[in-house]
Amino acid sequence: MSQNSSLWLPNSYQDLNDLPPENIVYQPKLGGSKVVRTSPGTVIKYRGDLAEEVNCLNFARNTLSTIHVPRVLHHPGDARRPSLWDPRTEVIPQVWYICMEEVPGVQLNEVIDTFTPQQLEHVASQIKSALAEMHSVRADILGSVSGGPFRNSYFFPYAIKPQSAWPKVSDFIDHYHQLLMSFGTEEYAKELLSHFPQDCPIHFTHGDLVPRNILVQESTITGIVDWSMAGFYPEFWEYCRMHDESEQSEGWNKVLTMIFPEPRRDSQIAALHRLMGTLMYNL
């Protein structure tokens, strides 16, 4: 083990895997990053390339005032390195863990279906305020918070990953057209992507703003975690991800209706869910 000031820091994945079960804060069911508590108020997230999440955490924390974002305490390697980790050529990524402050509370998905109408309204009002502040952060490009291309697992195929940020939403959609054409037909790609607007606002986006990434005490939101997918996306992206069928519950559906009282955009929601599933299965 190594020490940095008062922080306990690991030298290997095994150091983290050897921590007792009671230290596990979050354990994914299949793949993904794991979070463990290393001391009161401190957690370490590990597995995978976490460089972009460091950048997103720092950007969100420095930009947003109404949302509590975990503070990064330490990480190995260079988070601003322009290239993604390629497991074909590197054994482990440079930024293989993030040591950060622990946000108090429980995941919203654990309690939301027990909330009263008043508590659900309270949650909805806080998320609506958070979205308003995030959407006030504008950019002229679609891509990473660093100003370069996206560097997260929504854009995972190494051979076709973005080489630069995109100036237009139509360029963003054309990237997915190219991915679909690598295994599908023009007819299929055109139909699927026709559900998304070619021109819409670009917003700073969390990318996975669902109940498991929202922490609460009672109905008060104490923080939003897992900023690994954040960046500047078309307006529809956050909306569709929040409505993804895999994240729905009775309580969350009621909250979404309060946040978005307009008619539900079912075709967009279904199209994004189908797009992500199709790419994951075929690439």
Phi, psi and omega in degrees: 000155176236160181239141173228104187059236182262005183275138168275126182233141183276158172256347183202166173301325183298323176304319181283322179294335182279351177296148183295156183305328181292348178274351182286123177265318179215127179235110179295147180290327182211113179065195177080177183273151180249147179238130179231149177270127181255341175194165179304123178084004182228133178229160173235129174257134182212168186093127179088177179273113186254013182300313183293327178294324175302313180299318181291320177299313181294320179296312181296318182294324181278342187257325188259139181248336183267354184243130175277120180246133181304141179271128177286127180261326181192151170203150175279164172074187183253107181290341182266006176305129187289336183261146176286156172296133177243105183296350178285338184237345181234137182294310177226155177288161176298310180265084186264355171207160172233124172265125184213168178290147178273132176274127180290158176117182178241159177295137183301326181296339180284339188232348191298328182282359175258357186285149174283165176305323180293320179293320178297320178295323178296315178299313182300318182295323179290319179292322179298320178294320179297316179296320180299318180291318179298320182287345177282347177271103185259160176213159179266001182226161171254119182167204183289158174296343179283348184097353179263198180289161174303142181229037181236178189283358168291344184231056195275334187294123185299324184286339186232021181291152182302139179263343180202166174291157181254137180279342185226151177299324179299327176292320177301312181292324179296329176300315179291330175298317178297320178296315181296324181288347179287346178216349184243190181257162177300320181298316180295312182298316182297317180295315183295315184281348179293345181282349182254140178291144179278346182215116179202169180299152174256126184238151165292127192230136175291316176096343180207048186277080182232166189306327182292343180255010177244121181258141184223154164237117193058232179255012178269126179285121181264344179174162174241130186241178179057074180265021186296335182259006186292158179164196179255113186236167170297152183308322187290342188295308181298316180303310183292321179295321179295332181264006184303137187299333181288347184252003190278148172207170182301313181293317181295322177299321179293320178297316180298322179295325178288322181288319183238081184288346180290166178307137183294136182270072188298322183292322178293315181301311181295323182293318180292320178298318180292321179299311181296318179294319180296316181293319181296324183284326189259345183249000000 
